[in-house]
């Protein structure tokens, strides 16, 4: 495993994805891995989950923007005192949620502008088993719809992102490889690193298809 040099400037890493795709676990594991490398790092938790647990319900349409702003504020506060901030979701997740649940697209302009502040965007794939939690998770069908809409928004907005797949420790190792490759690139690699992802099959969110794509990318970069 390579060692990251001291960060020259604060860096925020965004972890996006549908429900039950391992975002919270990956955020915590990445933070611990960066700390083990001697980096000043912290995790920003998902404000939507915190809000729901505090209020015992899902937010109304008019409460979505406040949650998105709280998510962004938490990231900015963390960046003031840490070199690396790993964010369990960003306001863009709230924007997609608002569209799918309330048919409200008003949060997109601000959320997409904020997304540009993140040094790296990781998208967790739907290759993990869906597990009910009795509160926030809506089901496999809802997970697939969210996953596809998030991919569409990222591609259509020109937001560069990297897909993270794998079971157990393989998921963490995949994310660390992306961080090393994308954030420690040479100047000649800078343009390629910011090129938006181009999907082989725009409408596909099938886990088996993603596994084949993932293996192909791993073989190419090995």
Phi and psi in degrees as GROMACS dihedral restraints (atoms count N, CA, C in turn):
[ dihedral_restraints ]
;  ai    aj    ak    al  type     phi  dphi    fc
    3     4     5     6     1   -75.8    20    10
    4     5     6     7     1   158.3    20    10
    6     7     8     9     1  -104.5    20    10
    7     8     9    10     1   130.5    20    10
    9    10    11    12     1   -77.3    20    10
   10    11    12    13     1   136.9    20    10
   12    13    14    15     1   -73.6    20    10
   13    14    15    16     1   165.0    20    10
   15    16    17    18     1   -54.1    20    10
   16    17    18    19     1   134.3    20    10
   18    19    20    21     1   -68.3    20    10
   19    20    21    22     1   133.0    20    10
   21    22    23    24     1   -78.5    20    10
   22    23    24    25     1   -19.7    20    10
   24    25    26    27     1  -151.9    20    10
   25    26    27    28     1   154.2    20    10
   27    28    29    30     1   -57.1    20    10
   28    29    30    31     1   141.4    20    10
   30    31    32    33     1  -131.1    20    10
   31    32    33    34     1   134.1    20    10
   33    34    35    36     1  -110.2    20    10
   34    35    36    37     1   133.3    20    10
   36    37    38    39     1  -111.7    20    10
   37    38    39    40     1   121.9    20    10
   39    40    41    42     1   -95.0    20    10
   40    41    42    43     1   132.3    20    10
   42    43    44    45     1  -114.2    20    10
   43    44    45    46     1   111.9    20    10
   45    46    47    48     1  -110.7    20    10
   46    47    48    49     1   158.9    20    10
   48    49    50    51     1   160.5    20    10
   49    50    51    52     1   165.8    20    10
   51    52    53    54     1   -74.4    20    10
   52    53    54    55     1   176.2    20    10
   54    55    56    57     1   -62.7    20    10
   55    56    57    58     1   147.8    20    10
   57    58    59    60     1    58.5    20    10
   58    59    60    61     1    41.6    20    10
   60    61    62    63     1  -117.6    20    10
   61    62    63    64     1    16.2    20    10
   63    64    65    66     1    81.4    20    10
   64    65    66    67     1    21.3    20    10
   66    67    68    69     1   -61.7    20    10
   67    68    69    70     1   -50.2    20    10
   69    70    71    72     1   -64.3    20    10
   70    71    72    73     1   -43.4    20    10
   72    73    74    75     1   -62.9    20    10
   73    74    75    76     1   -43.7    20    10
   75    76    77    78     1   -65.5    20    10
   76    77    78    79     1   -40.6    20    10
   78    79    80    81     1   -60.1    20    10
   79    80    81    82     1   -45.8    20    10
   81    82    83    84     1   -64.6    20    10
   82    83    84    85     1   -43.3    20    10
   84    85    86    87     1   -66.7    20    10
   85    86    87    88     1   -39.0    20    10
   87    88    89    90     1   -64.7    20    10
   88    89    90    91     1   -42.1    20    10
   90    91    92    93     1   -60.7    20    10
   91    92    93    94     1   -44.6    20    10
   93    94    95    96     1   -63.9    20    10
   94    95    96    97     1   -38.3    20    10
   96    97    98    99     1   -65.9    20    10
   97    98    99   100     1   -39.9    20    10
   99   100   101   102     1   -68.5    20    10
  100   101   102   103     1   -39.3    20    10
  102   103   104   105     1   -61.5    20    10
  103   104   105   106     1   -39.3    20    10
  105   106   107   108     1   -66.4    20    10
  106   107   108   109     1   -23.2    20    10
  108   109   110   111     1   -87.0    20    10
  109   110   111   112     1     4.5    20    10
  111   112   113   114     1    86.7    20    10
  112   113   114   115     1    17.9    20    10
  114   115   116   117     1   -98.8    20    10
  115   116   117   118     1   143.9    20    10
  117   118   119   120     1   -75.1    20    10
  118   119   120   121     1   110.1    20    10
  120   121   122   123     1  -139.8    20    10
  121   122   123   124     1   152.5    20    10
  123   124   125   126     1  -152.5    20    10
  124   125   126   127     1   164.4    20    10
  126   127   128   129     1  -109.2    20    10
  127   128   129   130     1   137.6    20    10
  129   130   131   132     1  -103.9    20    10
  130   131   132   133     1   117.8    20    10
  132   133   134   135     1   -75.8    20    10
  133   134   135   136     1   162.4    20    10
  135   136   137   138     1   -71.3    20    10
  136   137   138   139     1   116.7    20    10
  138   139   140   141     1   -70.8    20    10
  139   140   141   142     1   -28.7    20    10
  141   142   143   144     1   -61.8    20    10
  142   143   144   145     1   -46.3    20    10
  144   145   146   147     1   -64.0    20    10
  145   146   147   148     1   -42.1    20    10
  147   148   149   150     1   -59.4    20    10
  148   149   150   151     1   -43.2    20    10
  150   151   152   153     1   -63.4    20    10
  151   152   153   154     1   -45.8    20    10
  153   154   155   156     1   -64.8    20    10
  154   155   156   157     1   -41.0    20    10
  156   157   158   159     1   -67.2    20    10
  157   158   159   160     1   -34.8    20    10
  159   160   161   162     1   -72.1    20    10
  160   161   162   163     1   -38.1    20    10
  162   163   164   165     1   -98.3    20    10
  163   164   165   166     1   -12.2    20    10
  165   166   167   168     1    70.7    20    10
  166   167   168   169     1    24.4    20    10
  168   169   170   171     1  -162.1    20    10
  169   170   171   172     1   169.2    20    10
  171   172   173   174     1   -84.8    20    10
  172   173   174   175     1   152.8    20    10
  174   175   176   177     1   -73.7    20    10
  175   176   177   178     1   151.5    20    10
  177   178   179   180     1   -75.1    20    10
  178   179   180   181     1   169.7    20    10
  180   181   182   183     1   -58.5    20    10
  181   182   183   184     1   -39.8    20    10
  183   184   185   186     1   -75.1    20    10
  184   185   186   187     1    -7.9    20    10
  186   187   188   189     1   -99.0    20    10
  187   188   189   190     1    -4.7    20    10
  189   190   191   192     1   -67.0    20    10
  190   191   192   193     1   -41.9    20    10
  192   193   194   195     1   -64.6    20    10
  193   194   195   196     1   -37.3    20    10
  195   196   197   198     1   -61.0    20    10
  196   197   198   199     1   -37.6    20    10
  198   199   200   201     1   -69.2    20    10
  199   200   201   202     1   -41.2    20    10
  201   202   203   204     1   -61.6    20    10
  202   203   204   205     1   -43.3    20    10
  204   205   206   207     1   -64.7    20    10
  205   206   207   208     1   -38.5    20    10
  207   208   209   210     1   -64.0    20    10
  208   209   210   211     1   -37.0    20    10
  210   211   212   213     1   -64.5    20    10
  211   212   213   214     1   -44.4    20    10
  213   214   215   216     1   -66.8    20    10
  214   215   216   217     1   -41.3    20    10
  216   217   218   219     1   -63.2    20    10
  217   218   219   220     1   -38.4    20    10
  219   220   221   222     1   -62.8    20    10
  220   221   222   223     1   -39.7    20    10
  222   223   224   225     1   -64.5    20    10
  223   224   225   226     1   -46.8    20    10
  225   226   227   228     1   -65.6    20    10
  226   227   228   229     1   -37.4    20    10
  228   229   230   231     1   -64.0    20    10
  229   230   231   232     1   -43.4    20    10
  231   232   233   234     1   -65.1    20    10
  232   233   234   235     1   -37.5    20    10
  234   235   236   237     1   -64.7    20    10
  235   236   237   238     1   -23.8    20    10
  237   238   239   240     1   -68.8    20    10
  238   239   240   241     1   -19.8    20    10
  240   241   242   243     1  -130.0    20    10
  241   242   243   244     1     6.1    20    10
  243   244   245   246     1  -138.1    20    10
  244   245   246   247     1   145.5    20    10
  246   247   248   249     1   -74.2    20    10
  247   248   249   250     1   -34.0    20    10
  249   250   251   252     1  -126.9    20    10
  250   251   252   253     1   131.5    20    10
  252   253   254   255     1  -127.3    20    10
  253   254   255   256     1   120.3    20    10
  255   256   257   258     1  -102.0    20    10
  256   257   258   259     1   117.7    20    10
  258   259   260   261     1  -105.0    20    10
  259   260   261   262     1   118.5    20    10
  261   262   263   264     1   -79.2    20    10
  262   263   264   265     1    86.6    20    10
  264   265   266   267     1    82.8    20    10
  265   266   267   268     1   166.0    20    10
  267   268   269   270     1  -136.9    20    10
  268   269   270   271     1   176.4    20    10
  270   271   272   273     1   -56.9    20    10
  271   272   273   274     1   -20.6    20    10
  273   274   275   276     1   -65.1    20    10
  274   275   276   277     1   -32.7    20    10
  276   277   278   279     1   -64.0    20    10
  277   278   279   280     1   -41.5    20    10
  279   280   281   282     1   -64.0    20    10
  280   281   282   283     1   -37.7    20    10
  282   283   284   285     1   -64.0    20    10
  283   284   285   286     1   -44.2    20    10
  285   286   287   288     1   -65.6    20    10
  286   287   288   289     1   -43.0    20    10
  288   289   290   291     1   -58.7    20    10
  289   290   291   292     1   -43.3    20    10
  291   292   293   294     1   -63.3    20    10
  292   293   294   295     1   -38.0    20    10
  294   295   296   297     1   -67.8    20    10
  295   296   297   298     1   -47.3    20    10
  297   298   299   300     1   -69.5    20    10
  298   299   300   301     1   -35.8    20    10
  300   301   302   303     1   -90.3    20    10
  301   302   303   304     1   -39.3    20    10
  303   304   305   306     1  -118.0    20    10
  304   305   306   307     1     3.3    20    10
  306   307   308   309     1    56.3    20    10
  307   308   309   310     1    36.8    20    10
  309   310   311   312     1  -113.5    20    10
  310   311   312   313     1   114.3    20    10
  312   313   314   315     1  -103.8    20    10
  313   314   315   316     1    10.9    20    10
  315   316   317   318     1   -69.6    20    10
  316   317   318   319     1   -18.5    20    10
  318   319   320   321     1   -84.0    20    10
  319   320   321   322     1   -11.9    20    10
  321   322   323   324     1   -61.3    20    10
  322   323   324   325     1   -48.5    20    10
  324   325   326   327     1   -55.7    20    10
  325   326   327   328     1   -48.0    20    10
  327   328   329   330     1   -68.6    20    10
  328   329   330   331     1   -42.1    20    10
  330   331   332   333     1   -63.6    20    10
  331   332   333   334     1   -41.4    20    10
  333   334   335   336     1   -69.2    20    10
  334   335   336   337     1   -35.3    20    10
  336   337   338   339     1   -65.0    20    10
  337   338   339   340     1   -42.3    20    10
  339   340   341   342     1   -65.4    20    10
  340   341   342   343     1   -34.9    20    10
  342   343   344   345     1   -61.0    20    10
  343   344   345   346     1   -26.7    20    10
  345   346   347   348     1   -67.0    20    10
  346   347   348   349     1   -15.9    20    10
  348   349   350   351     1   -79.9    20    10
  349   350   351   352     1   -10.6    20    10
  351   352   353   354     1   -87.0    20    10
  352   353   354   355     1   133.8    20    10
  354   355   356   357     1   -69.8    20    10
  355   356   357   358     1   -27.0    20    10
  357   358   359   360     1  -152.6    20    10
  358   359   360   361     1   138.1    20    10
  360   361   362   363     1  -117.1    20    10
  361   362   363   364     1   120.8    20    10
  363   364   365   366     1  -107.4    20    10
  364   365   366   367     1   134.3    20    10
  366   367   368   369     1  -112.1    20    10
  367   368   369   370     1   118.3    20    10
  369   370   371   372     1   -81.2    20    10
  370   371   372   373     1   129.4    20    10
  372   373   374   375     1   -79.5    20    10
  373   374   375   376     1   167.2    20    10
  375   376   377   378     1   -91.2    20    10
  376   377   378   379     1    33.9    20    10
  378   379   380   381     1   -87.5    20    10
  379   380   381   382     1    -3.7    20    10
  381   382   383   384     1   -88.2    20    10
  382   383   384   385     1   148.9    20    10
  384   385   386   387     1   -62.7    20    10
  385   386   387   388     1   141.6    20    10
  387   388   389   390     1   -79.3    20    10
  388   389   390   391     1   133.8    20    10
  390   391   392   393     1  -130.3    20    10
  391   392   393   394     1   128.3    20    10
  393   394   395   396     1   -70.5    20    10
  394   395   396   397     1   144.5    20    10
  396   397   398   399     1  -117.7    20    10
  397   398   399   400     1     1.5    20    10
  399   400   401   402     1    76.0    20    10
  400   401   402   403     1     6.5    20    10
  402   403   404   405     1  -142.5    20    10
  403   404   405   406     1   -69.0    20    10
  405   406   407   408     1   -94.2    20    10
  406   407   408   409     1   -25.9    20    10
  408   409   410   411     1   -83.3    20    10
  409   410   411   412     1   134.2    20    10
  411   412   413   414     1   -99.7    20    10
  412   413   414   415     1   -11.6    20    10
  414   415   416   417     1   124.5    20    10
  415   416   417   418     1   166.2    20    10
  417   418   419   420     1   -61.7    20    10
  418   419   420   421     1   -39.1    20    10
  420   421   422   423     1   -62.0    20    10
  421   422   423   424     1   -43.6    20    10
  423   424   425   426     1   -65.3    20    10
  424   425   426   427     1   -37.2    20    10
  426   427   428   429     1   -61.1    20    10
  427   428   429   430     1   -45.0    20    10
  429   430   431   432     1   -65.6    20    10
  430   431   432   433     1   -39.3    20    10
  432   433   434   435     1   -65.0    20    10
  433   434   435   436     1   -42.6    20    10
  435   436   437   438     1   -64.9    20    10
  436   437   438   439     1   -44.7    20    10
  438   439   440   441     1   -57.2    20    10
  439   440   441   442     1   -46.9    20    10
  441   442   443   444     1   -66.8    20    10
  442   443   444   445     1   -40.8    20    10
  444   445   446   447     1   -66.4    20    10
  445   446   447   448     1   -40.0    20    10
  447   448   449   450     1   -62.6    20    10
  448   449   450   451     1   -42.3    20    10
  450   451   452   453     1   -60.8    20    10
  451   452   453   454     1   -44.5    20    10
  453   454   455   456     1   -60.0    20    10
  454   455   456   457     1   -45.2    20    10
  456   457   458   459     1   -63.7    20    10
  457   458   459   460     1   -43.9    20    10
  459   460   461   462     1   -63.2    20    10
  460   461   462   463     1   -46.0    20    10
  462   463   464   465     1   -66.7    20    10
  463   464   465   466     1   -47.1    20    10
  465   466   467   468     1   -67.0    20    10
  466   467   468   469     1   -29.0    20    10
  468   469   470   471     1   -87.3    20    10
  469   470   471   472     1    -5.7    20    10
  471   472   473   474     1    74.1    20    10
  472   473   474   475     1    25.0    20    10
  474   475   476   477     1   -86.9    20    10
  475   476   477   478     1   116.7    20    10
  477   478   479   480     1   -68.3    20    10
  478   479   480   481     1   138.9    20    10
  480   481   482   483     1  -152.4    20    10
  481   482   483   484     1   162.2    20    10
  483   484   485   486     1  -126.5    20    10
  484   485   486   487     1   136.0    20    10
  486   487   488   489     1   -83.0    20    10
  487   488   489   490     1   135.0    20    10
  489   490   491   492     1  -114.1    20    10
  490   491   492   493     1   123.1    20    10
  492   493   494   495     1  -130.3    20    10
  493   494   495   496     1   168.4    20    10
  495   496   497   498     1   124.3    20    10
  496   497   498   499     1   151.2    20    10
  498   499   500   501     1   -98.3    20    10
  499   500   501   502     1   142.5    20    10
  501   502   503   504     1    58.1    20    10
  502   503   504   505     1  -133.4    20    10
  504   505   506   507     1   -66.0    20    10
  505   506   507   508     1   -21.2    20    10
  507   508   509   510     1   -63.3    20    10
  508   509   510   511     1   -31.6    20    10
  510   511   512   513     1   -66.9    20    10
  511   512   513   514     1   -44.7    20    10
  513   514   515   516     1   -63.0    20    10
  514   515   516   517     1   -45.6    20    10
  516   517   518   519     1   -61.7    20    10
  517   518   519   520     1   -37.9    20    10
  519   520   521   522     1   -62.9    20    10
  520   521   522   523     1   -43.5    20    10
  522   523   524   525     1   -65.2    20    10
  523   524   525   526     1   -40.4    20    10
  525   526   527   528     1   -65.2    20    10
  526   527   528   529     1   -37.6    20    10
  528   529   530   531     1   -62.6    20    10
  529   530   531   532     1   -39.9    20    10
  531   532   533   534     1   -65.2    20    10
  532   533   534   535     1   -43.2    20    10
  534   535   536   537     1   -60.5    20    10
  535   536   537   538     1   -46.7    20    10
  537   538   539   540     1   -61.1    20    10
  538   539   540   541     1   -43.1    20    10
  540   541   542   543     1   -72.2    20    10
  541   542   543   544     1   -44.2    20    10
  543   544   545   546     1   -82.9    20    10
  544   545   546   547     1   -38.5    20    10
  546   547   548   549     1   -94.9    20    10
  547   548   549   550     1   -10.9    20    10
  549   550   551   552     1  -115.6    20    10
  550   551   552   553     1    26.2    20    10
  552   553   554   555     1   -69.3    20    10
  553   554   555   556     1   158.2    20    10
  555   556   557   558     1   -80.0    20    10
  556   557   558   559     1   162.0    20    10
  558   559   560   561     1   -53.7    20    10
  559   560   561   562     1   -35.8    20    10
  561   562   563   564     1   -68.3    20    10
  562   563   564   565     1   -19.4    20    10
  564   565   566   567     1   -91.9    20    10
  565   566   567   568     1    -5.5    20    10
  567   568   569   570     1   -61.1    20    10
  568   569   570   571     1   -43.7    20    10
  570   571   572   573     1   -63.4    20    10
  571   572   573   574     1   -45.1    20    10
  573   574   575   576     1   -63.1    20    10
  574   575   576   577     1   -35.6    20    10
  576   577   578   579     1   -66.9    20    10
  577   578   579   580     1   -25.5    20    10
  579   580   581   582     1  -101.4    20    10
  580   581   582   583     1     9.8    20    10
  582   583   584   585     1   -77.0    20    10
  583   584   585   586     1   126.0    20    10
  585   586   587   588     1   -57.6    20    10
  586   587   588   589     1   147.9    20    10
  588   589   590   591     1   -61.7    20    10
  589   590   591   592     1   137.0    20    10
  591   592   593   594     1  -112.4    20    10
  592   593   594   595     1   114.5    20    10
  594   595   596   597     1   -81.6    20    10
  595   596   597   598     1   140.5    20    10
  597   598   599   600     1   -69.0    20    10
  598   599   600   601     1   -32.5    20    10
  600   601   602   603     1  -137.3    20    10
  601   602   603   604     1    99.2    20    10
  603   604   605   606     1   -54.6    20    10
  604   605   606   607     1   -35.7    20    10
  606   607   608   609     1   -94.3    20    10
  607   608   609   610     1     4.7    20    10
  609   610   611   612     1   -94.5    20    10
  610   611   612   613     1   131.8    20    10
  612   613   614   615     1  -131.1    20    10
  613   614   615   616     1    26.3    20    10
  615   616   617   618     1   -74.8    20    10
  616   617   618   619     1   129.8    20    10
  618   619   620   621     1   -62.4    20    10
  619   620   621   622     1   -39.4    20    10
  621   622   623   624     1   -64.5    20    10
  622   623   624   625     1   -39.3    20    10
  624   625   626   627     1   -62.5    20    10
  625   626   627   628     1   -42.3    20    10
  627   628   629   630     1   -64.7    20    10
  628   629   630   631     1   -38.0    20    10
  630   631   632   633     1   -61.3    20    10
  631   632   633   634     1   -41.3    20    10
  633   634   635   636     1   -64.9    20    10
  634   635   636   637     1   -42.0    20    10
  636   637   638   639     1   -63.5    20    10
  637   638   639   640     1   -43.8    20    10
  639   640   641   642     1   -61.5    20    10
  640   641   642   643     1   -43.6    20    10
  642   643   644   645     1   -64.4    20    10
  643   644   645   646     1   -38.1    20    10
  645   646   647   648     1   -64.2    20    10
  646   647   648   649     1   -42.3    20    10
  648   649   650   651     1   -65.6    20    10
  649   650   651   652     1   -40.7    20    10
  651   652   653   654     1   -62.1    20    10
  652   653   654   655     1   -41.6    20    10
  654   655   656   657     1   -65.8    20    10
  655   656   657   658     1   -36.2    20    10
  657   658   659   660     1   -70.3    20    10
  658   659   660   661     1   -32.5    20    10
  660   661   662   663     1  -100.1    20    10
  661   662   663   664     1    -1.3    20    10
